[in-house]
Amino acid sequence: MKIRAVCRPIRIVVGLALITTAVVTGNPWFYLGIAPLIAGMVNFCPLCIITKKCDI
């Protein structure tokens, strides 16, 4: 199994969890969860590019 196949759903879930936390708590810092959400939806992982450890 490719690492990216596992990373993509994790990024989407983490992004949604952070955005949900921002809405519930009112803390605007959690809106940064949009970054992993977008990365998961477009299948782009900056860490995979930097570390070169993910399969493409």
N, CA, C and O atoms as a Tripos MOL2 file, in Angstrom:
@<TRIPOS>MOLECULE
protein
  224   223    56     0     0
PROTEIN
NO_CHARGES

@<TRIPOS>ATOM
      1 N           0.8450   -1.1830    0.0000 N.3       1 MET1
      2 CA          0.0000    0.0000    0.0000 C.3       1 MET1
      3 C           0.8840    1.2380    0.0000 C.2       1 MET1
      4 O           1.8640    1.3180    0.7410 O.2       1 MET1
      5 N           0.5280    2.1930   -0.8330 N.am      2 LYS2
      6 CA          1.2850    3.4260   -0.9090 C.3       2 LYS2
      7 C           1.0050    4.2990    0.3070 C.2       2 LYS2
      8 O          -0.1000    4.3080    0.8490 O.2       2 LYS2
      9 N           2.0200    5.0220    0.7130 N.am      3 ILE3
     10 CA          1.8720    5.9070    1.8640 C.3       3 ILE3
     11 C           0.8440    6.9910    1.5620 C.2       3 ILE3
     12 O           0.0610    7.3640    2.4360 O.2       3 ILE3
     13 N           0.8400    7.4970    0.3340 N.am      4 ARG4
     14 CA         -0.1030    8.5610   -0.0190 C.3       4 ARG4
     15 C          -1.5430    8.0810    0.0750 C.2       4 ARG4
     16 O          -2.4400    8.8730    0.3640 O.2       4 ARG4
     17 N          -1.7770    6.7890   -0.1670 N.am      5 ALA5
     18 CA         -3.1410    6.2680   -0.0780 C.3       5 ALA5
     19 C          -3.6520    6.3370    1.3550 C.2       5 ALA5
     20 O          -4.8570    6.4600    1.5790 O.2       5 ALA5
     21 N          -2.7550    6.2600    2.3180 N.am      6 VAL6
     22 CA         -3.1380    6.3480    3.7270 C.3       6 VAL6
     23 C          -3.1890    7.8040    4.1750 C.2       6 VAL6
     24 O          -4.0510    8.1740    4.9720 O.2       6 VAL6
     25 N          -2.2930    8.6210    3.6810 N.am      7 CYS7
     26 CA         -2.1910   10.0140    4.1150 C.3       7 CYS7
     27 C          -3.3840   10.8560    3.6840 C.2       7 CYS7
     28 O          -3.8250   11.7310    4.4300 O.2       7 CYS7
     29 N          -3.9070   10.6040    2.4980 N.am      8 ARG8
     30 CA         -4.9730   11.4550    1.9690 C.3       8 ARG8
     31 C          -6.2160   11.4670    2.8620 C.2       8 ARG8
     32 O          -6.6730   12.5500    3.2280 O.2       8 ARG8
     33 N          -6.7810   10.3160    3.2280 N.am      9 PRO9
     34 CA         -7.9680   10.3730    4.1000 C.3       9 PRO9
     35 C          -7.6540   10.9330    5.4810 C.2       9 PRO9
     36 O          -8.5100   11.5590    6.1050 O.2       9 PRO9
     37 N          -6.4500   10.7170    5.9560 N.am     10 ILE10
     38 CA         -6.0750   11.2540    7.2660 C.3      10 ILE10
     39 C          -6.0420   12.7730    7.2120 C.2      10 ILE10
     40 O          -6.5150   13.4330    8.1370 O.2      10 ILE10
     41 N          -5.4850   13.3460    6.1310 N.am     11 ARG11
     42 CA         -5.4490   14.8080    5.9960 C.3      11 ARG11
     43 C          -6.8540   15.3870    5.9270 C.2      11 ARG11
     44 O          -7.1240   16.4380    6.5100 O.2      11 ARG11
     45 N          -7.7470   14.7110    5.2210 N.am     12 ILE12
     46 CA         -9.1210   15.2040    5.1020 C.3      12 ILE12
     47 C          -9.8190   15.1740    6.4580 C.2      12 ILE12
     48 O         -10.4870   16.1410    6.8260 O.2      12 ILE12
     49 N          -9.6770   14.0930    7.1990 N.am     13 VAL13
     50 CA        -10.3220   13.9630    8.5140 C.3      13 VAL13
     51 C          -9.7530   14.9830    9.5000 C.2      13 VAL13
     52 O         -10.5040   15.6040   10.2520 O.2      13 VAL13
     53 N          -8.4380   15.1570    9.5000 N.am     14 VAL14
     54 CA         -7.8220   16.1280   10.4090 C.3      14 VAL14
     55 C          -8.2780   17.5410   10.0660 C.2      14 VAL14
     56 O          -8.5790   18.3330   10.9600 O.2      14 VAL14
     57 N          -8.3310   17.8590    8.7820 N.am     15 GLY15
     58 CA         -8.7990   19.1830    8.3700 C.3      15 GLY15
     59 C         -10.2250   19.4460    8.8060 C.2      15 GLY15
     60 O         -10.5280   20.5140    9.3370 O.2      15 GLY15
     61 N         -11.1050   18.4750    8.5860 N.am     16 LEU16
     62 CA        -12.5000   18.6380    9.0070 C.3      16 LEU16
     63 C         -12.6200   18.7490   10.5230 C.2      16 LEU16
     64 O         -13.4330   19.5230   11.0290 O.2      16 LEU16
     65 N         -11.8160   17.9800   11.2440 N.am     17 ALA17
     66 CA        -11.8610   18.0420   12.7090 C.3      17 ALA17
     67 C         -11.4070   19.4120   13.2120 C.2      17 ALA17
     68 O         -12.0020   19.9610   14.1400 O.2      17 ALA17
     69 N         -10.3690   19.9560   12.6110 N.am     18 LEU18
     70 CA         -9.8990   21.2710   13.0370 C.3      18 LEU18
     71 C         -10.9140   22.3680   12.7200 C.2      18 LEU18
     72 O         -11.1340   23.2600   13.5400 O.2      18 LEU18
     73 N         -11.5240   22.3110   11.5570 N.am     19 ILE19
     74 CA        -12.5310   23.3130   11.1970 C.3      19 ILE19
     75 C         -13.7520   23.1970   12.1060 C.2      19 ILE19
     76 O         -14.3190   24.2080   12.5190 O.2      19 ILE19
     77 N         -14.1550   21.9690   12.4160 N.am     20 THR20
     78 CA        -15.2760   21.7650   13.3340 C.3      20 THR20
     79 C         -14.9530   22.3250   14.7130 C.2      20 THR20
     80 O         -15.8090   22.9380   15.3500 O.2      20 THR20
     81 N         -13.7280   22.1200   15.1760 N.am     21 THR21
     82 CA        -13.3080   22.6560   16.4630 C.3      21 THR21
     83 C         -13.3480   24.1830   16.4420 C.2      21 THR21
     84 O         -13.7210   24.8090   17.4340 O.2      21 THR21
     85 N         -12.9690   24.7780   15.3260 N.am     22 ALA22
     86 CA        -13.0080   26.2430   15.2110 C.3      22 ALA22
     87 C         -14.4350   26.7580   15.3060 C.2      22 ALA22
     88 O         -14.6910   27.7740   15.9510 O.2      22 ALA22
     89 N         -15.3510   26.0690   14.6720 N.am     23 VAL23
     90 CA        -16.7550   26.5000   14.7060 C.3      23 VAL23
     91 C         -17.3290   26.3470   16.1090 C.2      23 VAL23
     92 O         -18.0450   27.2270   16.5880 O.2      23 VAL23
     93 N         -17.0180   25.2350   16.7670 N.am     24 VAL24
     94 CA        -17.5790   24.9650   18.0900 C.3      24 VAL24
     95 C         -16.9900   25.8900   19.1500 C.2      24 VAL24
     96 O         -17.7260   26.4450   19.9650 O.2      24 VAL24
     97 N         -15.6650   26.0610   19.1440 N.am     25 THR25
     98 CA        -15.0200   26.8440   20.1990 C.3      25 THR25
     99 C         -14.9390   28.3310   19.8870 C.2      25 THR25
    100 O         -14.8010   29.1520   20.7940 O.2      25 THR25
    101 N         -15.0210   28.6770   18.6240 N.am     26 GLY26
    102 CA        -14.9020   30.0780   18.2510 C.3      26 GLY26
    103 C         -13.4610   30.5510   18.1630 C.2      26 GLY26
    104 O         -13.2130   31.7440   17.9900 O.2      26 GLY26
    105 N         -12.5170   29.6460   18.2770 N.am     27 ASN27
    106 CA        -11.1050   29.9870   18.1840 C.3      27 ASN27
    107 C         -10.6980   30.0090   16.7090 C.2      27 ASN27
    108 O         -10.7160   28.9650   16.0570 O.2      27 ASN27
    109 N         -10.3330   31.1730   16.1710 N.am     28 PRO28
    110 CA        -10.0430   31.2640   14.7400 C.3      28 PRO28
    111 C          -8.7840   30.5200   14.3090 C.2      28 PRO28
    112 O          -8.6210   30.2570   13.1180 O.2      28 PRO28
    113 N          -7.8980   30.1770   15.2170 N.am     29 TRP29
    114 CA         -6.6720   29.4660   14.8450 C.3      29 TRP29
    115 C          -6.9760   28.0920   14.2540 C.2      29 TRP29
    116 O          -6.2120   27.5870   13.4300 O.2      29 TRP29
    117 N          -8.0710   27.4960   14.6640 N.am     30 PHE30
    118 CA         -8.4040   26.1660   14.1570 C.3      30 PHE30
    119 C          -8.8750   26.1970   12.7100 C.2      30 PHE30
    120 O          -8.9740   25.1500   12.0700 O.2      30 PHE30
    121 N          -9.1670   27.3890   12.1850 N.am     31 TYR31
    122 CA         -9.5250   27.4830   10.7640 C.3      31 TYR31
    123 C          -8.3290   27.1790    9.8620 C.2      31 TYR31
    124 O          -8.4840   27.0430    8.6480 O.2      31 TYR31
    125 N          -7.1580   27.0730   10.4420 N.am     32 LEU32
    126 CA         -5.9890   26.6340    9.6690 C.3      32 LEU32
    127 C          -6.1480   25.1890    9.2060 C.2      32 LEU32
    128 O          -5.3490   24.7040    8.4050 O.2      32 LEU32
    129 N          -7.1590   24.5090    9.6940 N.am     33 GLY33
    130 CA         -7.4640   23.1590    9.2470 C.3      33 GLY33
    131 C          -7.8460   23.1070    7.7860 C.2      33 GLY33
    132 O          -7.9270   22.0260    7.2010 O.2      33 GLY33
    133 N          -8.0820   24.2610    7.1890 N.am     34 ILE34
    134 CA         -8.3930   24.2810    5.7640 C.3      34 ILE34
    135 C          -7.1850   23.8460    4.9360 C.2      34 ILE34
    136 O          -7.3550   23.3250    3.8330 O.2      34 ILE34
    137 N          -5.9740   24.0490    5.4430 N.am     35 ALA35
    138 CA         -4.7610   23.6520    4.7090 C.3      35 ALA35
    139 C          -4.6910   22.1370    4.5180 C.2      35 ALA35
    140 O          -4.5400   21.6920    3.3800 O.2      35 ALA35
    141 N          -4.7940   21.3170    5.5790 N.am     36 PRO36
    142 CA         -4.7670   19.8740    5.3310 C.3      36 PRO36
    143 C          -5.9940   19.3790    4.5770 C.2      36 PRO36
    144 O          -5.9180   18.3920    3.8450 O.2      36 PRO36
    145 N          -7.1240   20.0580    4.7520 N.am     37 LEU37
    146 CA         -8.3290   19.6540    4.0220 C.3      37 LEU37
    147 C          -8.1350   19.8330    2.5150 C.2      37 LEU37
    148 O          -8.4380   18.9310    1.7350 O.2      37 LEU37
    149 N          -7.6370   20.9810    2.1160 N.am     38 ILE38
    150 CA         -7.3910   21.2250    0.6920 C.3      38 ILE38
    151 C          -6.2980   20.2960    0.1790 C.2      38 ILE38
    152 O          -6.4000   19.7730   -0.9300 O.2      38 ILE38
    153 N          -5.2490   20.0870    0.9800 N.am     39 ALA39
    154 CA         -4.1690   19.1840    0.5600 C.3      39 ALA39
    155 C          -4.6960   17.7690    0.3470 C.2      39 ALA39
    156 O          -4.2620   17.0770   -0.5740 O.2      39 ALA39
    157 N          -5.6140   17.3430    1.1770 N.am     40 GLY40
    158 CA         -6.1840   16.0120    1.0140 C.3      40 GLY40
    159 C          -7.1240   15.9210   -0.1690 C.2      40 GLY40
    160 O          -7.1880   14.8890   -0.8380 O.2      40 GLY40
    161 N          -7.8480   16.9850   -0.4310 N.am     41 MET41
    162 CA         -8.8190   16.9480   -1.5270 C.3      41 MET41
    163 C          -8.1500   17.0200   -2.8960 C.2      41 MET41
    164 O          -8.6360   16.4100   -3.8490 O.2      41 MET41
    165 N          -7.0530   17.7490   -3.0100 N.am     42 VAL42
    166 CA         -6.3730   17.8520   -4.2960 C.3      42 VAL42
    167 C          -5.2330   16.8380   -4.4140 C.2      42 VAL42
    168 O          -4.5290   16.7980   -5.4230 O.2      42 VAL42
    169 N          -5.0610   16.0180   -3.3690 N.am     43 ASN43
    170 CA         -4.0270   14.9700   -3.3420 C.3      43 ASN43
    171 C          -2.6280   15.5510   -3.5350 C.2      43 ASN43
    172 O          -1.8550   15.0800   -4.3690 O.2      43 ASN43
    173 N          -2.3210   16.5670   -2.7610 N.am     44 PHE44
    174 CA         -1.0190   17.2130   -2.7840 C.3      44 PHE44
    175 C          -0.4770   17.2260   -1.3690 C.2      44 PHE44
    176 O          -1.1230   17.7530   -0.4630 O.2      44 PHE44
    177 N           0.6860   16.6620   -1.1690 N.am     45 CYS45
    178 CA          1.2760   16.6030    0.1670 C.3      45 CYS45
    179 C           2.6270   17.3100    0.1550 C.2      45 CYS45
    180 O           3.5950   16.7710   -0.3810 O.2      45 CYS45
    181 N           2.7130   18.5080    0.7360 N.am     46 PRO46
    182 CA          3.9930   19.2080    0.7570 C.3      46 PRO46
    183 C           5.0690   18.4370    1.5210 C.2      46 PRO46
    184 O           6.2420   18.4860    1.1490 O.2      46 PRO46
    185 N           4.6880   17.7310    2.5750 N.am     47 LEU47
    186 CA          5.6790   16.9600    3.3250 C.3      47 LEU47
    187 C           6.2460   15.8060    2.5080 C.2      47 LEU47
    188 O           7.4200   15.4620    2.6450 O.2      47 LEU47
    189 N           5.4180   15.2120    1.6650 N.am     48 CYS48
    190 CA          5.8990   14.1280    0.8130 C.3      48 CYS48
    191 C           6.9320   14.6470   -0.1910 C.2      48 CYS48
    192 O           7.8930   13.9480   -0.5130 O.2      48 CYS48
    193 N           6.7370   15.8520   -0.6740 N.am     49 ILE49
    194 CA          7.6770   16.4350   -1.6220 C.3      49 ILE49
    195 C           8.9780   16.7870   -0.9240 C.2      49 ILE49
    196 O          10.0590   16.5460   -1.4600 O.2      49 ILE49
    197 N           8.8770   17.3560    0.2660 N.am     50 ILE50
    198 CA         10.0760   17.7830    1.0020 C.3      50 ILE50
    199 C          10.8900   16.5730    1.4630 C.2      50 ILE50
    200 O          12.1080   16.5480    1.2880 O.2      50 ILE50
    201 N          10.2350   15.5760    2.0470 N.am     51 THR51
    202 CA         10.9550   14.4270    2.5840 C.3      51 THR51
    203 C          11.2630   13.3630    1.5420 C.2      51 THR51
    204 O          12.1510   12.5370    1.7500 O.2      51 THR51
    205 N          10.5400   13.3720    0.4210 N.am     52 LYS52
    206 CA         10.7310   12.3910   -0.6560 C.3      52 LYS52
    207 C          10.5850   10.9600   -0.1610 C.2      52 LYS52
    208 O          11.2740   10.0600   -0.6410 O.2      52 LYS52
    209 N           9.6790   10.7480    0.8070 N.am     53 LYS53
    210 CA          9.4670    9.4060    1.3550 C.3      53 LYS53
    211 C           8.1580    8.7730    0.8940 C.2      53 LYS53
    212 O           7.9210    7.5900    1.1410 O.2      53 LYS53
    213 N           7.3170    9.5440    0.2340 N.am     54 CYS54
    214 CA          6.0310    9.0230   -0.2080 C.3      54 CYS54
    215 C           6.1450    8.5230   -1.6430 C.2      54 CYS54
    216 O           6.9360    9.0320   -2.4370 O.2      54 CYS54
    217 N           5.3370    7.5190   -1.9550 N.am     55 ASP55
    218 CA          5.2780    7.0260   -3.3210 C.3      55 ASP55
    219 C           4.4190    7.9590   -4.1520 C.2      55 ASP55
    220 O           3.4060    8.4740   -3.6800 O.2      55 ASP55
    221 N           4.8270    8.1690   -5.3780 N.am     56 ILE56
    222 CA          4.0510    9.0400   -6.2640 C.3      56 ILE56
    223 C           3.3440    8.2120   -7.3000 C.2      56 ILE56
    224 O           2.6340    8.7570   -8.1460 O.2      56 ILE56
@<TRIPOS>BOND
     1     1     2 1
     2     2     3 1
     3     3     4 2
     4     3     5 am
     5     5     6 1
     6     6     7 1
     7     7     8 2
     8     7     9 am
     9     9    10 1
    10    10    11 1
    11    11    12 2
    12    11    13 am
    13    13    14 1
    14    14    15 1
    15    15    16 2
    16    15    17 am
    17    17    18 1
    18    18    19 1
    19    19    20 2
    20    19    21 am
    21    21    22 1
    22    22    23 1
    23    23    24 2
    24    23    25 am
    25    25    26 1
    26    26    27 1
    27    27    28 2
    28    27    29 am
    29    29    30 1
    30    30    31 1
    31    31    32 2
    32    31    33 am
    33    33    34 1
    34    34    35 1
    35    35    36 2
    36    35    37 am
    37    37    38 1
    38    38    39 1
    39    39    40 2
    40    39    41 am
    41    41    42 1
    42    42    43 1
    43    43    44 2
    44    43    45 am
    45    45    46 1
    46    46    47 1
    47    47    48 2
    48    47    49 am
    49    49    50 1
    50    50    51 1
    51    51    52 2
    52    51    53 am
    53    53    54 1
    54    54    55 1
    55    55    56 2
    56    55    57 am
    57    57    58 1
    58    58    59 1
    59    59    60 2
    60    59    61 am
    61    61    62 1
    62    62    63 1
    63    63    64 2
    64    63    65 am
    65    65    66 1
    66    66    67 1
    67    67    68 2
    68    67    69 am
    69    69    70 1
    70    70    71 1
    71    71    72 2
    72    71    73 am
    73    73    74 1
    74    74    75 1
    75    75    76 2
    76    75    77 am
    77    77    78 1
    78    78    79 1
    79    79    80 2
    80    79    81 am
    81    81    82 1
    82    82    83 1
    83    83    84 2
    84    83    85 am
    85    85    86 1
    86    86    87 1
    87    87    88 2
    88    87    89 am
    89    89    90 1
    90    90    91 1
    91    91    92 2
    92    91    93 am
    93    93    94 1
    94    94    95 1
    95    95    96 2
    96    95    97 am
    97    97    98 1
    98    98    99 1
    99    99   100 2
   100    99   101 am
   101   101   102 1
   102   102   103 1
   103   103   104 2
   104   103   105 am
   105   105   106 1
   106   106   107 1
   107   107   108 2
   108   107   109 am
   109   109   110 1
   110   110   111 1
   111   111   112 2
   112   111   113 am
   113   113   114 1
   114   114   115 1
   115   115   116 2
   116   115   117 am
   117   117   118 1
   118   118   119 1
   119   119   120 2
   120   119   121 am
   121   121   122 1
   122   122   123 1
   123   123   124 2
   124   123   125 am
   125   125   126 1
   126   126   127 1
   127   127   128 2
   128   127   129 am
   129   129   130 1
   130   130   131 1
   131   131   132 2
   132   131   133 am
   133   133   134 1
   134   134   135 1
   135   135   136 2
   136   135   137 am
   137   137   138 1
   138   138   139 1
   139   139   140 2
   140   139   141 am
   141   141   142 1
   142   142   143 1
   143   143   144 2
   144   143   145 am
   145   145   146 1
   146   146   147 1
   147   147   148 2
   148   147   149 am
   149   149   150 1
   150   150   151 1
   151   151   152 2
   152   151   153 am
   153   153   154 1
   154   154   155 1
   155   155   156 2
   156   155   157 am
   157   157   158 1
   158   158   159 1
   159   159   160 2
   160   159   161 am
   161   161   162 1
   162   162   163 1
   163   163   164 2
   164   163   165 am
   165   165   166 1
   166   166   167 1
   167   167   168 2
   168   167   169 am
   169   169   170 1
   170   170   171 1
   171   171   172 2
   172   171   173 am
   173   173   174 1
   174   174   175 1
   175   175   176 2
   176   175   177 am
   177   177   178 1
   178   178   179 1
   179   179   180 2
   180   179   181 am
   181   181   182 1
   182   182   183 1
   183   183   184 2
   184   183   185 am
   185   185   186 1
   186   186   187 1
   187   187   188 2
   188   187   189 am
   189   189   190 1
   190   190   191 1
   191   191   192 2
   192   191   193 am
   193   193   194 1
   194   194   195 1
   195   195   196 2
   196   195   197 am
   197   197   198 1
   198   198   199 1
   199   199   200 2
   200   199   201 am
   201   201   202 1
   202   202   203 1
   203   203   204 2
   204   203   205 am
   205   205   206 1
   206   206   207 1
   207   207   208 2
   208   207   209 am
   209   209   210 1
   210   210   211 1
   211   211   212 2
   212   211   213 am
   213   213   214 1
   214   214   215 1
   215   215   216 2
   216   215   217 am
   217   217   218 1
   218   218   219 1
   219   219   220 2
   220   219   221 am
   221   221   222 1
   222   222   223 1
   223   223   224 2
@<TRIPOS>SUBSTRUCTURE
     1 MET1         2 RESIDUE 1 A MET
     2 LYS2         6 RESIDUE 1 A LYS
     3 ILE3        10 RESIDUE 1 A ILE
     4 ARG4        14 RESIDUE 1 A ARG
     5 ALA5        18 RESIDUE 1 A ALA
     6 VAL6        22 RESIDUE 1 A VAL
     7 CYS7        26 RESIDUE 1 A CYS
     8 ARG8        30 RESIDUE 1 A ARG
     9 PRO9        34 RESIDUE 1 A PRO
    10 ILE10       38 RESIDUE 1 A ILE
    11 ARG11       42 RESIDUE 1 A ARG
    12 ILE12       46 RESIDUE 1 A ILE
    13 VAL13       50 RESIDUE 1 A VAL
    14 VAL14       54 RESIDUE 1 A VAL
    15 GLY15       58 RESIDUE 1 A GLY
    16 LEU16       62 RESIDUE 1 A LEU
    17 ALA17       66 RESIDUE 1 A ALA
    18 LEU18       70 RESIDUE 1 A LEU
    19 ILE19       74 RESIDUE 1 A ILE
    20 THR20       78 RESIDUE 1 A THR
    21 THR21       82 RESIDUE 1 A THR
    22 ALA22       86 RESIDUE 1 A ALA
    23 VAL23       90 RESIDUE 1 A VAL
    24 VAL24       94 RESIDUE 1 A VAL
    25 THR25       98 RESIDUE 1 A THR
    26 GLY26      102 RESIDUE 1 A GLY
    27 ASN27      106 RESIDUE 1 A ASN
    28 PRO28      110 RESIDUE 1 A PRO
    29 TRP29      114 RESIDUE 1 A TRP
    30 PHE30      118 RESIDUE 1 A PHE
    31 TYR31      122 RESIDUE 1 A TYR
    32 LEU32      126 RESIDUE 1 A LEU
    33 GLY33      130 RESIDUE 1 A GLY
    34 ILE34      134 RESIDUE 1 A ILE
    35 ALA35      138 RESIDUE 1 A ALA
    36 PRO36      142 RESIDUE 1 A PRO
    37 LEU37      146 RESIDUE 1 A LEU
    38 ILE38      150 RESIDUE 1 A ILE
    39 ALA39      154 RESIDUE 1 A ALA
    40 GLY40      158 RESIDUE 1 A GLY
    41 MET41      162 RESIDUE 1 A MET
    42 VAL42      166 RESIDUE 1 A VAL
    43 ASN43      170 RESIDUE 1 A ASN
    44 PHE44      174 RESIDUE 1 A PHE
    45 CYS45      178 RESIDUE 1 A CYS
    46 PRO46      182 RESIDUE 1 A PRO
    47 LEU47      186 RESIDUE 1 A LEU
    48 CYS48      190 RESIDUE 1 A CYS
    49 ILE49      194 RESIDUE 1 A ILE
    50 ILE50      198 RESIDUE 1 A ILE
    51 THR51      202 RESIDUE 1 A THR
    52 LYS52      206 RESIDUE 1 A LYS
    53 LYS53      210 RESIDUE 1 A LYS
    54 CYS54      214 RESIDUE 1 A CYS
    55 ASP55      218 RESIDUE 1 A ASP
    56 ILE56      222 RESIDUE 1 A ILE
